[in-house]
Amino acid sequence: MPVYRDEAIVLRAQKLGEADRIVTLLTHRHGRVRAVARGVRKTSSRIGARLEPFGHVDVQLYEGRALDSINQVESIASYGATLARDYPRWTAGMAMLETAERLTPEEREPTIPQFALLVAGLRSLAAGEHDAGLTLDSYLLRSVAIAGWSPSFEDCARCGEPGPHRAVSLASGGVVCGSCRPPGSAIASAPTVALLGALLSGDWARADISEARERREASGLVAAYVHWHLERNLRSLPLVDRTGA
C-alpha cells in the first residue's frame, strides 16, 4: 500500500471496536483525511495521547480504500491540555475544529490555506494572545473567505459604492448601500462594522480595544454569516462561552 507522511491537526477522534479509533485529520498537503489508529485506546499505546483533538502532529499513513491507516505519529504541539484549563478558549477551539471539518467537505483535496489558518488560530488561542471570542470570530470570517465567500465590510457588496455602510445583508455578502439594501437587512453600529473589518483583515490593534457591545453584535453577525454559507448550524457554536466579551 502507498505510504505518505504529512503534518496534521487532529480534528476529531471516534471509538472503533474495543481498542481502535477513527481519527479525522486536516493535513498540510493532503487535505482532510480519515484514518484508523489501531490499538491506541490500550493503556500500553505510545501514540494514543498524540491523537487527541487539538493535537498538531507529524503522521505517517498507509493509504487504504475507504480509510487510511496511521502507522507512526510524532507530536509537534499539543494545544488540548492548555485549552482545557480555560473554558472560553476550549469552546472556541472546538468551534474552530468543527468549522475546519465542515469547510473541507472533499477528502484528500489539498487545502493548505485552511490548514495554515487553523494552526495559526489554535496557536494564538492557546497562547491567549487575544480574547477567545475575538480569535474565534476572526478565524470564522477568514476561513469562510478562504472557502470562497469573502465578505465586504467597507464597500457595498453589491455595487461597490465606497463605504462605510451600516446595513448588513448575509445573502449579498456583507455591507450594502442604501440603494442596494434588500428587505430584512440588519443594521449594525458603525463601530461593529469597523470591528468586523478588523477581524477579517487581522487588525488586532483595532479589535483588541473594541467594546463588549460591539463584540456581541459582531459575533451574532459572524455566526449568521457562517450559518448562511454552511446551510446548517455549527453544533459547537452555541456552547462557546463569551462571558468575557
C-alpha positions in Angstrom: 0.0 0.0 0.0 1.2 3.5 -0.7 2.7 5.3 2.3 2.8 9.0 2.8 3.8 11.4 5.6 2.3 14.8 6.4 1.8 17.4 9.1 -1.7 17.5 10.5 -4.1 18.8 13.1 -6.4 16.3 14.8 -10.0 17.4 14.3 -11.9 14.5 15.8 -11.5 11.0 17.2 -14.2 8.3 17.4 -14.1 4.9 19.1 -13.8 1.9 16.8 -14.2 -1.6 18.3 -12.5 -2.2 21.6 -9.1 -0.6 21.1 -9.1 1.4 17.9 -10.1 4.9 16.9 -11.1 6.6 13.6 -9.2 9.9 13.6 -10.1 12.8 11.4 -7.1 14.9 10.4 -6.7 18.1 8.5 -3.3 17.7 6.8 -1.0 20.2 5.2 -0.7 18.7 1.8 -3.4 16.0 1.6 -6.5 17.9 2.9 -8.9 16.2 5.2 -8.2 12.6 5.9 -10.0 9.9 7.9 -7.7 7.2 9.2 -7.8 4.2 11.6 -5.4 4.3 14.5 -5.2 0.7 15.8 -4.7 -0.1 19.4 -4.5 3.5 20.6 -7.1 3.0 23.3 -4.9 0.4 25.1 -3.1 1.7 28.1 0.2 0.4 26.6 -0.3 2.6 23.4 2.5 5.1 23.0 0.7 7.3 20.4 -2.9 7.4 21.8 -2.4 10.7 23.6 -0.9 12.3 20.5 -4.1 11.6 18.5 -6.5 13.6 20.6 -8.3 16.7 19.2 -6.1 19.8 19.0 -3.0 17.7 18.5 -0.5 19.1 16.0 1.3 16.1 14.7 3.7 14.7 12.1 2.0 11.5 11.0 2.8 8.6 8.6 -0.1 6.8 7.0 -0.8 3.9 4.7 -3.4 4.7 2.0 -6.5 2.5 2.1 -9.6 2.1 0.0 -12.0 3.7 2.5 -9.9 4.7 5.4 -6.2 5.2 5.7 -4.2 3.6 8.5 -1.9 5.5 10.9 1.5 3.9 11.3 3.6 6.5 13.1 2.9 9.7 15.0 5.2 12.4 16.3 3.9 15.3 18.3 4.7 18.8 17.1 2.5 20.6 19.6 -0.4 19.8 21.8 -2.9 22.6 22.5 -5.6 20.5 24.1 -4.2 20.5 27.7 -3.7 24.3 27.6 -7.2 25.0 26.2 -8.9 22.5 28.6 -7.8 24.8 31.6 -9.8 27.7 30.2 -13.5 27.0 29.2 -14.0 30.0 26.9 -10.8 29.1 25.0 -11.8 25.4 24.9 -15.2 26.0 23.5 -13.8 28.5 20.9 -11.3 25.9 19.9 -13.9 23.2 19.4 -15.9 25.5 17.2 -12.7 26.1 15.1 -12.1 22.4 14.7 -15.7 21.8 13.6 -15.6 24.7 11.2 -12.4 23.4 9.6 -14.0 20.0 9.1 -17.2 21.5 7.6 -15.3 23.7 5.2 -13.3 20.8 3.8 -16.1 18.6 2.5 -14.0 16.7 0.0 -11.5 14.2 1.4 -7.9 14.3 0.2 -8.4 17.7 -1.5 -5.4 19.9 -0.6 -6.4 22.9 1.5 -3.1 24.5 2.5 -4.6 27.9 3.4 -7.2 26.3 5.7 -4.6 24.2 7.4 -2.3 27.2 7.9 -5.1 29.3 9.2 -6.2 26.6 11.7 -2.6 26.1 13.0 -2.2 29.9 13.5 -5.6 30.2 15.1 -5.1 27.4 17.6 -1.6 28.6 18.5 -2.9 32.1 19.2 -5.8 30.8 21.1 -3.6 28.6 23.3 -1.2 31.4 23.9 -4.0 33.7 25.0 -2.9 36.5 22.6 -6.4 37.9 22.3 -9.9 37.4 23.7 -11.1 33.9 22.8 -14.3 35.2 21.2 -12.4 37.6 19.0 -9.9 34.9 18.0 -12.8 32.6 17.0 -14.7 35.3 15.1 -11.6 36.3 13.2 -11.0 32.6 12.4 -14.5 32.1 11.2 -14.5 35.1 8.9 -11.1 34.2 7.4 -11.9 30.5 6.9 -15.2 31.3 5.1 -13.2 33.8 3.0 -10.7 31.1 2.1 -13.6 28.9 1.1 -14.7 31.5 -1.5 -17.2 33.6 0.4 -15.2 36.6 1.5 -17.5 39.3 3.0 -17.2 43.0 2.4 -17.3 45.4 5.4 -16.3 48.6 3.7 -17.6 49.0 0.1 -21.1 47.9 -0.9 -21.1 44.1 -1.6 -23.5 44.5 -4.5 -22.5 47.7 -6.4 -19.1 48.5 -4.9 -20.1 52.0 -3.7 -17.5 53.2 -1.3 -18.4 52.9 2.4 -18.7 53.0 5.2 -22.2 51.4 5.2 -24.1 50.1 8.2 -26.7 47.8 6.5 -25.6 44.1 6.5 -27.1 41.6 4.1 -25.9 38.0 4.5 -27.2 37.0 1.1 -25.4 39.9 -0.6 -22.1 39.1 1.1 -21.6 41.9 3.7 -22.5 45.6 4.0 -24.7 47.2 1.4 -25.5 50.8 0.4 -29.0 52.4 0.7 -29.8 51.7 -2.9 -28.8 48.0 -2.8 -30.2 47.3 0.7 -32.6 44.4 0.4 -35.6 43.9 2.8 -34.6 42.2 6.1 -31.0 43.6 6.2 -29.6 44.1 9.6 -28.4 47.5 10.8 -25.2 47.4 12.7 -23.5 50.2 14.6 -20.5 51.8 12.9 -18.1 50.5 15.5 -19.4 47.0 15.0 -18.9 47.2 11.2 -15.4 48.5 11.8 -14.7 45.6 14.2 -15.9 43.1 11.6 -13.5 44.6 9.1 -10.6 44.4 11.6 -11.3 40.8 12.4 -11.3 39.9 8.7 -8.1 41.8 8.0 -6.3 40.9 11.2 -6.1 44.4 12.5 -5.7 43.4 16.2 -4.8 46.9 17.3 -8.4 47.8 16.4 -10.0 44.6 17.5 -8.4 44.4 21.0 -9.8 47.8 22.0 -13.4 47.1 20.9 -16.2 47.4 23.5 -18.3 44.4 24.8 -21.4 45.6 22.9 -19.6 45.7 19.6 -18.2 42.2 20.2 -21.6 40.7 21.0 -23.2 42.3 17.9 -20.3 41.3 15.7 -20.4 37.7 17.0 -24.1 37.4 16.1 -23.4 38.6 12.6 -20.4 36.3 12.1 -22.4 33.3 13.3 -25.3 34.1 11.0 -22.9 34.6 8.0 -21.2 31.3 8.6 -24.6 29.5 9.0 -25.8 31.1 5.8 -23.0 29.6 3.8 -22.7 26.3 5.5 -26.5 26.0 5.3 -26.6 24.5 8.8 -25.6 25.5 12.3 -22.3 24.6 13.9 -23.2 22.4 16.8 -20.4 23.7 18.9 -21.1 27.4 18.4 -23.9 27.8 20.9 -21.6 26.3 23.6 -19.0 29.0 23.1 -18.5 30.9 26.4 -18.5 34.6 25.6 -18.9 35.9 29.2 -15.6 37.8 28.8 -17.0 39.8 25.9 
